[in-house]
């Protein structure tokens, strides 16, 4: 993940070879967000269909 380019959950899934959004969120995104490694483009709406993620 590049820090300057936000990515959608689907783009991250494709890059990591993960097929399930639940797996992506539970094992990758949520822990990375809690540690401050990944940030949300729409922090007020974490489940927005337009949500993107970027490296902090």
MOPAC internal coordinates of N, CA, C and O (Angstrom, degrees):
PM7 1SCF
backbone

  N    0.0000 0     0.00 0     0.00 0    0    0    0
  C    1.4492 1     0.00 0     0.00 0    1    0    0
  C    1.5294 1   107.60 1     0.00 0    2    1    0
  O    1.2310 1   121.16 1   -50.51 1    3    2    1
  N    1.3068 1   115.39 1   129.49 1    3    2    1
  C    1.4600 1   120.52 1   177.69 1    5    3    2
  C    1.5227 1   109.38 1   -89.57 1    6    5    3
  O    1.2310 1   120.32 1   -36.81 1    7    6    5
  N    1.3261 1   117.00 1   143.19 1    7    6    5
  C    1.4622 1   120.10 1  -176.85 1    9    7    6
  C    1.5288 1   112.55 1   -70.79 1   10    9    7
  O    1.2310 1   119.89 1   153.54 1   11   10    9
  N    1.3125 1   117.82 1   -26.46 1   11   10    9
  C    1.4585 1   119.94 1  -176.06 1   13   11   10
  C    1.5307 1   113.59 1   -91.28 1   14   13   11
  O    1.2310 1   120.03 1   169.93 1   15   14   13
  N    1.3347 1   117.55 1   -10.07 1   15   14   13
  C    1.4659 1   120.90 1  -175.79 1   17   15   14
  C    1.5241 1   111.13 1  -120.23 1   18   17   15
  O    1.2310 1   119.86 1   -73.96 1   19   18   17
  N    1.3413 1   117.87 1   106.04 1   19   18   17
  C    1.4689 1   119.56 1   175.47 1   21   19   18
  C    1.5305 1   111.04 1   -63.52 1   22   21   19
  O    1.2310 1   121.26 1   -33.29 1   23   22   21
  N    1.3308 1   115.19 1   146.71 1   23   22   21
  C    1.4575 1   121.10 1  -179.85 1   25   23   22
  C    1.5221 1   109.67 1  -127.07 1   26   25   23
  O    1.2310 1   120.83 1   -31.13 1   27   26   25
  N    1.3297 1   116.01 1   148.87 1   27   26   25
  C    1.4545 1   121.10 1   175.37 1   29   27   26
  C    1.5361 1   108.40 1   -79.91 1   30   29   27
  O    1.2310 1   121.09 1   -14.52 1   31   30   29
  N    1.3180 1   115.52 1   165.48 1   31   30   29
  C    1.4685 1   120.07 1   176.99 1   33   31   30
  C    1.5275 1   109.94 1   -60.18 1   34   33   31
  O    1.2310 1   119.92 1   140.47 1   35   34   33
  N    1.3228 1   117.75 1   -39.53 1   35   34   33
  C    1.4692 1   120.83 1  -179.92 1   37   35   34
  C    1.5278 1   111.63 1   -64.17 1   38   37   35
  O    1.2310 1   119.93 1   141.26 1   39   38   37
  N    1.3302 1   117.74 1   -38.74 1   39   38   37
  C    1.4627 1   120.78 1   178.02 1   41   39   38
  C    1.5265 1   110.93 1   -65.52 1   42   41   39
  O    1.2310 1   120.78 1   139.30 1   43   42   41
  N    1.3303 1   116.11 1   -40.70 1   43   42   41
  C    1.4628 1   120.33 1   178.71 1   45   43   42
  C    1.5228 1   109.87 1   -66.26 1   46   45   43
  O    1.2310 1   120.35 1   137.40 1   47   46   45
  N    1.3311 1   116.94 1   -42.60 1   47   46   45
  C    1.4691 1   121.25 1   178.62 1   49   47   46
  C    1.5238 1   110.76 1   -58.95 1   50   49   47
  O    1.2310 1   120.58 1   135.41 1   51   50   49
  N    1.3218 1   116.49 1   -44.59 1   51   50   49
  C    1.4624 1   120.92 1  -179.40 1   53   51   50
  C    1.5316 1   110.39 1   -63.59 1   54   53   51
  O    1.2310 1   120.76 1   136.59 1   55   54   53
  N    1.3279 1   116.15 1   -43.41 1   55   54   53
  C    1.4606 1   120.89 1  -178.14 1   57   55   54
  C    1.5351 1   111.72 1   -65.11 1   58   57   55
  O    1.2310 1   120.49 1   143.32 1   59   58   57
  N    1.3401 1   116.68 1   -36.68 1   59   58   57
  C    1.4596 1   121.05 1  -178.64 1   61   59   58
  C    1.5241 1   113.62 1   -91.10 1   62   61   59
  O    1.2310 1   120.06 1   170.73 1   63   62   61
  N    1.3201 1   117.50 1    -9.27 1   63   62   61
  C    1.4593 1   120.71 1  -179.03 1   65   63   62
  C    1.5177 1   113.12 1    74.76 1   66   65   63
  O    1.2310 1   120.66 1  -150.75 1   67   66   65
  N    1.3382 1   116.34 1    29.25 1   67   66   65
  C    1.4643 1   121.73 1   179.18 1   69   67   66
  C    1.5224 1   108.36 1   -98.43 1   70   69   67
  O    1.2310 1   120.17 1   -43.87 1   71   70   69
  N    1.3276 1   117.28 1   136.13 1   71   70   69
  C    1.4615 1   121.05 1  -176.24 1   73   71   70
  C    1.5293 1   114.10 1   -99.94 1   74   73   71
  O    1.2310 1   119.74 1   165.12 1   75   74   73
  N    1.3194 1   118.11 1   -14.88 1   75   74   73
  C    1.4531 1   121.52 1  -175.00 1   77   75   74
  C    1.5348 1   110.85 1  -117.75 1   78   77   75
  O    1.2310 1   120.80 1   -48.88 1   79   78   77
  N    1.3412 1   116.08 1   131.12 1   79   78   77
  C    1.4634 1   119.92 1   177.16 1   81   79   78
  C    1.5195 1   111.37 1   -66.02 1   82   81   79
  O    1.2310 1   120.19 1   147.40 1   83   82   81
  N    1.3335 1   117.25 1   -32.60 1   83   82   81
  C    1.4579 1   120.42 1   178.17 1   85   83   82
  C    1.5275 1   110.41 1   -63.31 1   86   85   83
  O    1.2310 1   120.60 1   137.54 1   87   86   85
  N    1.3253 1   116.47 1   -42.46 1   87   86   85
  C    1.4597 1   121.28 1   177.36 1   89   87   86
  C    1.5196 1   110.62 1   -64.23 1   90   89   87
  O    1.2310 1   120.57 1   135.81 1   91   90   89
  N    1.3117 1   116.52 1   -44.19 1   91   90   89
  C    1.4612 1   120.80 1   179.02 1   93   91   90
  C    1.5192 1   110.68 1   -58.26 1   94   93   91
  O    1.2310 1   120.71 1   130.19 1   95   94   93
  N    1.3181 1   116.24 1   -49.81 1   95   94   93
  C    1.4703 1   119.91 1  -178.15 1   97   95   94
  C    1.5253 1   111.66 1   -66.59 1   98   97   95
  O    1.2310 1   120.51 1   131.52 1   99   98   97
  N    1.3263 1   116.62 1   -48.48 1   99   98   97
  C    1.4589 1   120.69 1  -174.55 1  101   99   98
  C    1.5185 1   114.70 1   -68.98 1  102  101   99
  O    1.2310 1   120.24 1   141.91 1  103  102  101
  N    1.3299 1   117.14 1   -38.09 1  103  102  101
  C    1.4580 1   120.23 1  -174.06 1  105  103  102
  C    1.5233 1   113.71 1  -101.45 1  106  105  103
  O    1.2310 1   120.08 1   159.34 1  107  106  105
  N    1.3302 1   117.46 1   -20.66 1  107  106  105
  C    1.4683 1   119.09 1  -174.78 1  109  107  106
  C    1.5261 1   113.34 1  -119.96 1  110  109  107
  O    1.2310 1   120.63 1   117.55 1  111  110  109
  N    1.3129 1   116.41 1   -62.45 1  111  110  109
  C    1.4614 1   119.69 1  -172.37 1  113  111  110
  C    1.5227 1   114.06 1   -68.02 1  114  113  111
  O    1.2310 1   120.02 1   127.85 1  115  114  113
  N    1.3205 1   117.57 1   -52.15 1  115  114  113
  C    1.4677 1   119.71 1  -177.18 1  117  115  114
  C    1.5295 1   112.65 1   -57.69 1  118  117  115
  O    1.2310 1   119.12 1   131.63 1  119  118  117
  N    1.3418 1   119.29 1   -48.37 1  119  118  117
  C    1.4646 1   118.40 1   177.25 1  121  119  118
  C    1.5320 1   113.10 1   -62.12 1  122  121  119
  O    1.2310 1   120.34 1   140.81 1  123  122  121
  N    1.3282 1   116.96 1   -39.19 1  123  122  121
  C    1.4683 1   120.43 1  -179.91 1  125  123  122
  C    1.5269 1   111.38 1   -67.57 1  126  125  123
  O    1.2310 1   120.30 1   143.40 1  127  126  125
  N    1.3217 1   117.03 1   -36.60 1  127  126  125
  C    1.4685 1   121.37 1   177.64 1  129  127  126
  C    1.5310 1   109.61 1   -67.10 1  130  129  127
  O    1.2310 1   120.30 1   135.98 1  131  130  129
  N    1.3321 1   117.02 1   -44.02 1  131  130  129
  C    1.4700 1   121.16 1   179.92 1  133  131  130
  C    1.5237 1   112.07 1   -62.81 1  134  133  131
  O    1.2310 1   120.39 1   147.16 1  135  134  133
  N    1.3292 1   116.86 1   -32.84 1  135  134  133
  C    1.4638 1   121.20 1   179.51 1  137  135  134
  C    1.5269 1   112.12 1   -84.19 1  138  137  135
  O    1.2310 1   120.30 1   174.15 1  139  138  137
  N    1.3402 1   117.04 1    -5.85 1  139  138  137
  C    1.4579 1   120.60 1   179.77 1  141  139  138
  C    1.5145 1   114.42 1    81.06 1  142  141  139
  O    1.2310 1   120.36 1  -165.15 1  143  142  141
  N    1.3352 1   116.92 1    14.85 1  143  142  141
  C    1.4594 1   120.67 1  -179.91 1  145  143  142
  C    1.5258 1   112.31 1   -83.25 1  146  145  143
  O    1.2310 1   121.03 1   150.69 1  147  146  145
  N    1.3347 1   115.63 1   -29.31 1  147  146  145
  C    1.4626 1   122.25 1  -177.99 1  149  147  146
  C    1.5222 1   108.35 1  -127.02 1  150  149  147
  O    1.2310 1   120.77 1   -39.84 1  151  150  149
  N    1.3286 1   116.13 1   140.16 1  151  150  149
  C    1.4629 1   121.88 1   179.42 1  153  151  150
  C    1.5275 1   109.66 1  -119.86 1  154  153  151
  O    1.2310 1   121.35 1   -22.21 1  155  154  153
  N    1.3276 1   115.02 1   157.79 1  155  154  153
  C    1.4639 1   122.49 1   178.69 1  157  155  154
  C    1.5271 1   109.78 1   -96.95 1  158  157  155
  O    1.2310 1   120.57 1   -35.83 1  159  158  157
  N    1.3257 1   116.52 1   144.17 1  159  158  157
  C    1.4634 1   119.42 1   176.21 1  161  159  158
  C    1.5176 1   111.13 1   -77.14 1  162  161  159
  O    1.2310 1   119.98 1   154.99 1  163  162  161
  N    1.3399 1   117.64 1   -25.01 1  163  162  161
  C    1.4693 1   122.40 1   177.64 1  165  163  162
  C    1.5350 1   106.89 1  -126.16 1  166  165  163
  O    1.2310 1   119.87 1  -102.46 1  167  166  165
  N    1.3339 1   117.85 1    77.54 1  167  166  165
  C    1.4622 1   119.88 1  -174.27 1  169  167  166
  C    1.5284 1   114.69 1   -63.61 1  170  169  167
  O    1.2310 1   119.82 1   154.75 1  171  170  169
  N    1.3358 1   117.94 1   -25.25 1  171  170  169
  C    1.4644 1   120.74 1   179.83 1  173  171  170
  C    1.5282 1   112.58 1   -74.20 1  174  173  171
  O    1.2310 1   120.35 1   160.80 1  175  174  173
  N    1.3232 1   116.94 1   -19.20 1  175  174  173
  C    1.4683 1   121.73 1  -178.43 1  177  175  174
  C    1.5290 1   109.15 1  -131.90 1  178  177  175
  O    1.2310 1   119.84 1  -102.68 1  179  178  177
  N    1.3236 1   117.91 1    77.32 1  179  178  177
  C    1.4692 1   120.13 1  -175.27 1  181  179  178
  C    1.5268 1   115.06 1   -63.39 1  182  181  179
  O    1.2310 1   119.68 1   159.81 1  183  182  181
  N    1.3262 1   118.22 1   -20.19 1  183  182  181
  C    1.4688 1   119.79 1   179.85 1  185  183  182
  C    1.5223 1   112.79 1  -104.82 1  186  185  183
  O    1.2310 1   120.00 1  -165.03 1  187  186  185
  N    1.3152 1   117.60 1    14.97 1  187  186  185
  C    1.4670 1   121.54 1   179.54 1  189  187  186
  C    1.5234 1   110.69 1   -61.23 1  190  189  187
  O    1.2310 1   120.71 1   -37.39 1  191  190  189
  N    1.3289 1   116.24 1   142.61 1  191  190  189
  C    1.4691 1   120.04 1   178.05 1  193  191  190
  C    1.5265 1   110.95 1   -67.59 1  194  193  191
  O    1.2310 1   120.14 1   162.49 1  195  194  193
  N    1.3208 1   117.33 1   -17.51 1  195  194  193
  C    1.4676 1   121.85 1   179.39 1  197  195  194
  C    1.5308 1   112.58 1   -96.75 1  198  197  195
  O    1.2310 1   120.41 1  -172.66 1  199  198  197
  N    1.3310 1   116.83 1     7.34 1  199  198  197
  C    1.4608 1   121.41 1  -177.83 1  201  199  198
  C    1.5094 1   111.26 1   -63.80 1  202  201  199
  O    1.2310 1   121.55 1   -42.34 1  203  202  201
  N    1.3192 1   114.64 1   137.66 1  203  202  201
  C    1.4648 1   121.05 1   174.30 1  205  203  202
  C    1.5245 1   107.49 1  -131.94 1  206  205  203
  O    1.2310 1   121.09 1   -17.65 1  207  206  205
  N    1.3190 1   115.52 1   162.35 1  207  206  205
  C    1.4571 1   121.32 1  -175.11 1  209  207  206
  C    1.5136 1   108.88 1  -127.26 1  210  209  207
  O    1.2310 1   121.10 1   -34.52 1  211  210  209
  N    1.3419 1   115.50 1   145.48 1  211  210  209
  C    1.4536 1   119.66 1   177.24 1  213  211  210
  C    1.5206 1   110.07 1  -141.89 1  214  213  211
  O    1.2310 1   121.52 1   -24.96 1  215  214  213
  N    1.3199 1   114.69 1   155.04 1  215  214  213
  C    1.4585 1   120.69 1  -178.68 1  217  215  214
  C    1.5160 1   109.18 1   -75.87 1  218  217  215
  O    1.2310 1   120.94 1   -45.37 1  219  218  217
  N    1.3211 1   115.82 1   134.63 1  219  218  217
  C    1.4677 1   121.21 1  -177.83 1  221  219  218
  C    1.5066 1   110.99 1   -79.82 1  222  221  219
  O    1.2310 1   120.10 1   180.00 1  223  222  221

